[in-house]
Amino acid sequence: MPELNKKINNFSDSVIRRMTRIANKYDAINLSQGFPDFDPPVELKESLREVAAGSMHQYAVTWGAPNFRKALAEKQSKFMDLEIDPEKEVVVTCGSTEAMMVAMMTVCSPGDKVVVFSPFYENYAADAILSGAEPIYVNLRPPEFNFDSKELEQALKAGAKALILCNPSNPSGKVFSRKELEIISELVEKYDAFVITDEVYEHIVYPPHQHTYFASLPGMFKRTISCSSLSKTYSITGWRLGYLIAPEEIIDGARQIHDFLTVGAAAPLQEAAVTALNFDDKYYQELEQRYKEKRDFFLKGLDEIGLKYTEPQGAYYILVDISEFNFDSDLEFCEWMIKEIGVAAVPGSSFFKEDVQHLIRFHFAKTEATLEKALSRLEKLPEKVRQRNI
Ligand SMILES: Cc1ncc(COP(=O)(O)O)c(C=O)c1O
């Protein structure tokens, strides 16, 4: 048989989804793959029911149904403090996953270099391989996950075409400060690079931290492709609705790529989601408060068990330090924890370019009952590890 595409061999299947499969096998509580175990807002489910009974079941406009783009542009103009033109500056995609891939394929030709902060969301490495771009990694150093501006400058100086900015960040929970974003903006201006943002956690930020949209910084809209989605903000990861926002010249290219990748996002789901895009500010305040309560509840439990972690500033992940447990690798630890403790996490090494074996990632987008159950299992961790290491 002829050989398959060589690119396939350059990345393995997702470690996160592999952990989910093992968790299912051992009936463990799955705190690895980041999605909520609670329902989206009831108005949204009702809206979907009404749309399903109607006649909107054929292709929408390739770059997004007009209703959806209008509501999205209004909402994002308000939060991003920009005037976004729904006719020229938006493409609706199948999740932020497609938006990021389209952004990469729009700005990068094969062989172009892309700056990626490490640790990174695992899709970016695959996006780079599939679009033919070569990643240059810049360290975010644990436990604070700050970057060294000289290292970033070296990476951009090496001729980078674009920089990927995940903010708020998965897996570190870092929310880039305005000052840090200004440093990035000076450097991308100096070395003339695009910025591709992934801002799916834009509304999950814990005070006093605040989310600053990179595109809103002075002079940055012209070189920024803002990618995000409705998955996390409205607890609808299965609807696969995302988008890119950028200046018209970039969007023209992105629409072409998107058209041939997927044609478009599901028409009835776009129509139903307009309801969510029209929610008032209270919705976002409550969302933030709800996640803050989950975070604080989970962190308190980890404190009581005596686990060490970096407190997340945004998103719903937490990196826990396992160095004291003396396992050969984070993967070995995670597999052992699924079987012996009944809780699944992701080995931190799958997010780092460097060889980092002492971190694991939990997510806490779960009901309090699920988190409580997970914590009560994790209480046994220190004793079980002690028995194992005798
Ligand atoms: C940083 C980040 N970007 C993108 C995604 C995927 O988003 P979507 O469901 O919109 O494709 C995730 C999902 O976990 C994520 O953590």
The ligand as a MOL file (V3000), in Angstrom:
LIG
                    3D

  0  0  0     0  0            999 V3000
M  V30 BEGIN CTAB
M  V30 COUNTS 16 16 0 0 0
M  V30 BEGIN ATOM
M  V30 1 C -6.7250 27.0260 24.8920 0
M  V30 2 C -7.7920 26.2930 24.1770 0
M  V30 3 N -8.0750 26.6300 22.9120 0
M  V30 4 C -9.0380 25.9880 22.2260 0
M  V30 5 C -9.7550 24.9550 22.7870 0
M  V30 6 C -10.8050 24.2790 21.9630 0
M  V30 7 O -11.8260 25.1660 21.7750 0
M  V30 8 P -13.0660 24.8400 20.8170 0
M  V30 9 O -13.9940 23.9550 21.5370 0
M  V30 10 O -13.6500 26.1820 20.5820 0
M  V30 11 O -12.5300 24.2410 19.5810 0
M  V30 12 C -9.4890 24.5560 24.0880 0
M  V30 13 C -10.2240 23.4220 24.6940 0
M  V30 14 O -9.9110 22.8900 25.7120 0
M  V30 15 C -8.4860 25.2420 24.8080 0
M  V30 16 O -8.1900 24.9160 26.0640 0
M  V30 END ATOM
M  V30 BEGIN BOND
M  V30 1 1 1 2
M  V30 2 1 2 3
M  V30 3 2 2 15
M  V30 4 2 3 4
M  V30 5 1 4 5
M  V30 6 1 5 6
M  V30 7 2 5 12
M  V30 8 1 6 7
M  V30 9 1 7 8
M  V30 10 2 8 9
M  V30 11 1 8 10
M  V30 12 1 8 11
M  V30 13 1 12 13
M  V30 14 1 12 15
M  V30 15 2 13 14
M  V30 16 1 15 16
M  V30 END BOND
M  V30 END CTAB
M  END
